[in-house]
Amino acid sequence: MSTVNHRLVHVPPEKRALDVEQNVLAFRHELQSSALFSDAALAKLIDEHPHEDLHVHTMSGTNESPNYLDADVGSLGGADVLAAIKRGRIWLSVVHVEEHAAYRELLDRLYEELEAQSSIRTGKRPRLANLLISSPTAEVFYHADAQPNVLWHIRGRKQLIVYPPWDARFMSAENRELCLLGMLMDDVYRPENERYATTFDMGPGDVVTWPQSTPHRVVNVEGLNVSISSEHHTAASKRRQRVAAANWFFRNRFGLPMRTLQGDGAVAALKRGAYLACKAVGRVFGGGSLVPTDEDPTATIRLDPHDPRGYVEIAGR
């Protein structure tokens, strides 16, 4: 893998001390020089990746009223999948791309360099990545993710619109708890939110990272867009998720009025400990998850490189 410079990640010195648990951080990378993201390499990756981990959808509607249709790649080869994406308004996520050795090595190197230049500390906690391939006109509506994210943009041009982290005006405390549990990604979008948004015009080599459960949206602007969306755990992010799980479990199982998402302090530590003890007891007695989990969606369309939309409907669904 050739690079313009030996270092892949370049964080400006004036941004290196920012607390990434609280702030949005933009910097640069050199991934666009890698052959791993050419059309040929992407087609090969799609061919080799488990089909159940190729998550595809098309979108319609607005941020106020979003609509997604889940798609199936069927028996298409990687080259035809790319052709369909280029024609339509489609978003493909190659989930757990880190399971491929070349991408795993690249992801580890990125995080090692990022940790050396910023306040991000993942240690030995899991670093996961999805490779995103999307149409020139695709978008992702207003949402938030349970884990801290890094968006490494490689091909095409897009706008990333990020809203203030940890602000209840943009995600309520109730919905933030559900987000941290992986039970909800969307929140109520209001056009007046744009007054407080920060827009990043992203081209090849741009990176943005934002704190856990920060609302954001994406609008593609030009060309086939290719990015890596990586997520990681930090000590602080795990504490918040365990507090959210404890809140939900003790409130819904025992009626206790637990709602605060503060992850630090004696009360938070007590909640986390009690929740983990309940999980351990559940495992001993063969219990399942203490909080609800989402079911896998059902595809209603199938990619088709010959259709102007890039897909056709699946009969009977």
C-alpha positions, 0 to 999 in steps of 0.5 A: 500500500503506497501513501503520499507520506509515511504517516496516514493520519495528520491531526493539526497540533492545535487540535490534538489536546481537544477532549474528543469525548466532548468535541467534534474534531476534523483532521486529514488522512492519506487513505485515498492513495491506497489500492484497497478502495479502487473499483476492482478492490471494492468489487472483490471485497463485496464478492468475498464478504458474507452476504448477510453482512452486506447491508443495503438500502435506498432512501426517500422522504425528508429528515422530518419524515425519513423512509428507508427500504432495505435491499438484497444483493441477490446473486449479483457479483461485486461489479454489478453491485457497484454498477447498481449503486452508481445508477441509483440512490443507494447506500451499501454498508460492508459491515465488519470490514475489519474481518478482512486482514488487509482492512484490519491492519489498516484500521489498527494503523489508523487508530494507533496514529490517531491515538498518538496525536489525539485524546482518543484512547481505545486500548484493547477495546474493539475497533469496528469498521463498516466500509460505506459505498453510496450513490452520488445522490444518496443521503443518511437522514438525521440520526445518532449512533451508540458508539463514538464514530470516526468518518474517514472519507476516501472517494467522492464528495459529501456534506456531513452535518453535525449537531451540538453533542450532549444537547437535549435540544437535539436529542432528548434524554429519553431518546439518548438512553435508547440510542446508547442501548442500540434501540433507537437511532432517529430523533425528532428533526426540526428545521431550526436545528440547522441554526446550530449545525456545523457542516463539513464539506468532505472530499478525499482525505477528510476525517471527522470524529464526534462524541458518542450519540451525537446527532448528524446527517450526511448528504452526498454531493458528487461521484461514487462515495466511499468512506470508512465509518469506524467505531470504538469503545472508550472507558467513558463510552462503556460507562455511559452505556452501562449506566443507560442499560442499568437505568432501563433495566431497573426502571422497567423491571422494578419501577425504580426512577433511574434516568440520569446518564451521568457515567462518573461518580459513586451513584453511577458506579453503584448502578453499573455494578448492580446491573452487571451483577444482574447480568451475571445472575442471568447468565448463570440461570440461562437468562437472555439479554436484560434489555430488548434487541432489534430484529434484522430487517426484511429486504423488500427490494433487490439491487439491479444494475439495469434498472434506472433506480438501481433496484427492483421490487421483490415480488410478494414483499 
